[in-house]
Amino acid sequence: MVALPFRIRPAIILFGDSITQQGFGWEGGTGWVSLLSADYSRRADVLNRGFSGYNTRHALELLPRVIGSTPPNEGVLFATVFFGANDAALPGELQHVPMDEYGQNIETIVEHMRSSFASTSAATSTNDGADQNCDDNTNNEGDDNQIPPIILFTPPPVDADALFKEFGPEPDGKRKDGRTNEIAKEYGNCVKRIAANLNCPVLDVFEILGGDEGSQHYGQYLRDGLHLSPSGNQLVYEGLTNLISTNYPDLAPMIDGRGKYGSSGVPLEEQLWTE
């Protein structure tokens, strides 16, 4: 591997499907990844590793090339895993992955990330969030090499009517729903069980977007019945940043002390211009 001719900051790794790939916005709109990147400007490098159309089977095949055995020299602050919208397609659909296999695949992704991140880390201990870290052994005070959090996202809700309106009927003219909101919720519940078993934090995107409140409510947060609209991206961004600031304040952007000399958080890189 060729060494990069510039310094890499601590990394934030976002691994997922099209909802991550499109996280910088769709057709000029705002995305949850772009909002996050703005927060960490001059603090960390946000690495978007989203792959449109991918399910967790695709992700496992791709995983060693996305998350190598040697993490960035400056370490990893945290990572997100956002798969399931495609896995939860109904049986018979090309992207469908049975729920049991889906859960096993998510576990494998987390274990691979933990193994990779174990050798070096930019994460620091936090009193409030240590017990939620993905590493079962990160409760040791003063352990600067703890494994960074791996945040699991649940799939978003599904608006089948909006999907039909977006993509139209089958070639025979009939309507065939390839996804349902009920199944999306079940896959989300699977993610939450996996997160509990692995001691990982979870961002419940289904709940954040109001998946139980009917499509007349959550439909506004989906641009086509599946992918996030600007307002949906905003809610996911707010949910993620609230999770980090609450449970991992040392991993949130430093706000006080002019962003450089504050009490906690990720500081601005290099000296301030006035120094």
Salt bridges, closest charged atoms under 4 A:
GLU61 OE1 - ARG65 NH2 3.12
GLU93 OE2 - LYS176 NZ 3.73
GLU101 OE2 - ARG57 NE 2.68
GLU111 OE2 - ARG114 NH2 2.36
ASP161 OD1 - ARG175 NH2 2.80
ASP177 OD1 - ARG175 NE 2.85
ASP204 OD2 - LYS192 NZ 3.02
ASP212 OD1 - LYS185 NZ 2.95
GLU213 OE1 - HIS217 NE2 3.56
ASP224 OD2 - ARG223 NH1 3.44
ASP224 OD2 - HIS227 ND1 2.79
GLU269 OE2 - ARG7 NH2 2.92
GLU269 OE1 - ARG9 NE 2.84
GLU270 OE2 - ARG7 NH2 2.76
